[in-house]
């Protein structure tokens, strides 16, 4: 049993690409590559985030909760002790010591019958790709898909609206996140997977952080949450009584978020002992 579980989105929340760091980019000596493929660095952590993450990981109270696929998550060079649990594929999979939990997958698969089949949505997406100037169309197993563009232009937001209307009638949703447009079944959400892990760990309290619309349910159902002053949640003006917003944006927001996680875990650990 643990007093507090910190469930955190990764990219744009505690991990940052060069593009996402913002105007107040930290000096290079404060940055550590975390996501590296060949010679390309896709994401960094600041020294402050690494320090906080390492402390939380040592106590077994940090839960990565990401839309990344299993390979995209497992290639990360996360600092400190490896988390026992990780929520990946936007909640479609729970990893336990790096392996996908079969019981959770069975529950997810059973829930997915409420939505249109993946193959139907994929066929439509392939058709859209032929009509629009997208850089790529990728699938995350047979759970969901996403489009990417090289540069986000006005037409992409209009296209996202068209896709959202189509998806809504089939039990799916569309979520525009920067240069990516996700198509996911409505029932596929990080929040349910986070709740499952919290129950398994006997967490008395869950705190959460994230920057995207795909994090909204996770933030709203947590006991307390935080979002950065950037990202799609910020652009849409998301607010909730249990959710605070950072004062900084970009990598500076990541530092604030990690500081808040550490404070929340420390405060409730002390309260429990007292």
Secondary structure, DSSP 8 states (H G I E B T S, - for coil): --S-EEEE--BTTTBB-TGGG-SS---GGGEEEEEEETTEEEEEEEHHHHHHHHHHHHTT-EEEE-SS-HHHHHT----SS--SEEEEGGGTEEEETTEE-HHHHHHHHHHHTTS--HHHHHHHHHHHHHHS--SEEEEETTTEEEEE-SS--HHHHHHHHHHHHHHHTTTEEEEEETTEEEEEETT--HHHHHHHHHHHHT-S-EEEE-SSGGGHHHHHHSSEEEE-SSHHHHHTT---TTEEE-SS-THHHHHHHHHHHHHHHHHHHHHHH-
